[in-house]
């Protein structure tokens, strides 16, 4: 039975259905506390027809166990894990913004299928900061948790209207405390377009796998397409051996320095890839400062506000955008119009 809007769900009131997948659905909701105090949250709950699906429930519990240990500005926080009327749920931070994949689609409609260099670089930099925090998280005794996200993609990165970059969905993450979980032979978990070579080969992964996936997301933001497309088998085979063009071969106006940074992140050999997400972040930060010293969170915030101004208007909201940013946006669009589009 479908859940009614404005229905109570334990301590929460469900306000609007945001999405429904094969196994779970997400709701905009609010925590209802004493004396009428409320807090906006996102509720992710397992569909009733899947409450006995042991494999999915184990993934859901693992996501809760891992996510509840994380508290960082670049990771959407989990507040509560529980069960109401037989349905497992997560109560999470409600990020007031949009998924990166939607930002990319809206930008393309505005003539920015290839995102401006400073914007894409900043998003990847912030992703790296959140990932490094997760990768280096320890338990109460100081022992490494060895968390690896394993599913970094534009679907799992949120951009807020304030310019915050948040990583979500640790559903297939690997961690020491979830070491009992193993992927069955022949089962592919995650989005294969963003697999690292070691993932594509079915090998053990560490933090450097997330570095690869972040580099690939940056590649796609800059080039308007992933480096490899095709069937799952062909993509995974070519990905495993690094058979794809560099970003500059697709988009010739990219700086050589940025091209080199990305290709280092996309090194097939682990020994020559960035050793950590923090090392990749530092390289991106140095590059960003060299090409756009004044770039700030508000530049990203204003882009998202422009792209989704109609959506905001439907909600009765109007977020400010400066005239200076509109001028900068026109410069970006003019430049993008002169850049040859990527081959299909």
ChimeraX attribute file (.defattr): number of C-alpha atoms within 10 A of each C-alpha:
attribute: neighborCount
match mode: 1-to-1
recipient: residues
	/A:1	6
	/A:2	6
	/A:3	10
	/A:4	11
	/A:5	14
	/A:6	13
	/A:7	13
	/A:8	16
	/A:9	18
	/A:10	13
	/A:11	11
	/A:12	21
	/A:13	21
	/A:14	23
	/A:15	17
	/A:16	15
	/A:17	16
	/A:18	13
	/A:19	11
	/A:20	14
	/A:21	9
	/A:22	9
	/A:23	15
	/A:24	20
	/A:25	16
	/A:26	20
	/A:27	21
	/A:28	19
	/A:29	28
	/A:30	23
	/A:31	21
	/A:32	16
	/A:33	11
	/A:34	7
	/A:35	6
	/A:36	7
	/A:37	9
	/A:38	14
	/A:39	12
	/A:40	18
	/A:41	22
	/A:42	25
	/A:43	28
	/A:44	22
	/A:45	23
	/A:46	25
	/A:47	19
	/A:48	15
	/A:49	12
	/A:50	15
	/A:51	16
	/A:52	11
	/A:53	11
	/A:54	10
	/A:55	10
	/A:56	16
	/A:57	16
	/A:58	14
	/A:59	17
	/A:60	23
	/A:61	18
	/A:62	22
	/A:63	21
	/A:64	23
	/A:65	18
	/A:66	22
	/A:67	26
	/A:68	16
	/A:69	15
	/A:70	16
	/A:71	15
	/A:72	15
	/A:73	15
	/A:74	22
	/A:75	25
	/A:76	22
	/A:77	21
	/A:78	24
	/A:79	14
	/A:80	14
	/A:81	20
	/A:82	14
	/A:83	13
	/A:84	11
	/A:85	8
	/A:86	12
	/A:87	17
	/A:88	19
	/A:89	23
	/A:90	24
	/A:91	24
	/A:92	23
	/A:93	18
	/A:94	19
	/A:95	20
	/A:96	12
	/A:97	21
	/A:98	17
	/A:99	19
	/A:100	23
	/A:101	17
	/A:102	17
	/A:103	20
	/A:104	20
	/A:105	14
	/A:106	17
	/A:107	20
	/A:108	15
	/A:109	10
	/A:110	13
	/A:111	15
	/A:112	22
	/A:113	22
	/A:114	23
	/A:115	23
	/A:116	18
	/A:117	19
	/A:118	20
	/A:119	20
	/A:120	19
	/A:121	23
	/A:122	22
	/A:123	25
	/A:124	24
	/A:125	25
	/A:126	21
	/A:127	26
	/A:128	26
	/A:129	22
	/A:130	23
	/A:131	28
	/A:132	22
	/A:133	19
	/A:134	26
	/A:135	23
	/A:136	16
	/A:137	18
	/A:138	15
	/A:139	11
	/A:140	7
	/A:141	6
	/A:142	8
	/A:143	11
	/A:144	15
	/A:145	19
	/A:146	20
	/A:147	25
	/A:148	24
	/A:149	26
	/A:150	25
	/A:151	24
	/A:152	29
	/A:153	23
	/A:154	21
	/A:155	16
	/A:156	15
	/A:157	24
	/A:158	27
	/A:159	24
	/A:160	20
	/A:161	23
	/A:162	19
	/A:163	21
	/A:164	20
	/A:165	31
	/A:166	24
	/A:167	26
	/A:168	23
	/A:169	18
	/A:170	22
	/A:171	22
	/A:172	18
	/A:173	21
	/A:174	25
	/A:175	21
	/A:176	15
	/A:177	15
	/A:178	19
	/A:179	10
	/A:180	8
	/A:181	16
	/A:182	8
	/A:183	10
	/A:184	8
	/A:185	7
	/A:186	7
	/A:187	8
	/A:188	13
	/A:189	14
	/A:190	17
	/A:191	13
	/A:192	18
	/A:193	21
	/A:194	28
	/A:195	25
	/A:196	30
	/A:197	25
	/A:198	20
	/A:199	21
	/A:200	21
	/A:201	14
	/A:202	15
	/A:203	10
	/A:204	9
	/A:205	16
	/A:206	20
	/A:207	22
	/A:208	23
	/A:209	28
	/A:210	28
	/A:211	33
	/A:212	29
	/A:213	23
	/A:214	29
	/A:215	27
	/A:216	28
	/A:217	27
	/A:218	25
	/A:219	26
	/A:220	21
	/A:221	27
	/A:222	25
	/A:223	24
	/A:224	21
	/A:225	19
	/A:226	17
	/A:227	22
	/A:228	18
	/A:229	14
	/A:230	9
	/A:231	11
	/A:232	13
	/A:233	11
	/A:234	12
	/A:235	20
	/A:236	23
	/A:237	15
	/A:238	16
	/A:239	25
	/A:240	18
	/A:241	16
	/A:242	18
	/A:243	13
	/A:244	14
	/A:245	11
	/A:246	17
	/A:247	26
	/A:248	17
	/A:249	13
	/A:250	19
	/A:251	19
	/A:252	15
	/A:253	15
	/A:254	16
	/A:255	14
	/A:256	11
	/A:257	11
	/A:258	18
	/A:259	17
	/A:260	14
	/A:261	17
	/A:262	25
	/A:263	19
	/A:264	19
	/A:265	26
	/A:266	27
	/A:267	19
	/A:268	19
	/A:269	12
	/A:270	17
	/A:271	9
	/A:272	11
	/A:273	21
	/A:274	22
	/A:275	14
	/A:276	20
	/A:277	28
	/A:278	20
	/A:279	17
	/A:280	26
	/A:281	24
	/A:282	14
	/A:283	17
	/A:284	24
	/A:285	17
	/A:286	11
	/A:287	18
	/A:288	21
	/A:289	12
	/A:290	10
	/A:291	12
	/A:292	12
	/A:293	12
	/A:294	9
	/A:295	14
	/A:296	13
	/A:297	15
	/A:298	15
	/A:299	21
	/A:300	22
	/A:301	21
	/A:302	21
	/A:303	21
	/A:304	24
	/A:305	22
	/A:306	20
	/A:307	19
	/A:308	18
	/A:309	16
	/A:310	13
	/A:311	12
	/A:312	16
	/A:313	11
	/A:314	9
	/A:315	9
	/A:316	8
	/A:317	11
	/A:318	13
	/A:319	13
	/A:320	11
	/A:321	16
	/A:322	10
	/A:323	9
	/A:324	8
	/A:325	15
	/A:326	14
	/A:327	11
	/A:328	13
	/A:329	19
	/A:330	11
	/A:331	12
	/A:332	16
	/A:333	20
	/A:334	13
	/A:335	14
	/A:336	18
	/A:337	12
	/A:338	9
	/A:339	13
	/A:340	11
	/A:341	14
	/A:342	14
	/A:343	8
	/A:344	5
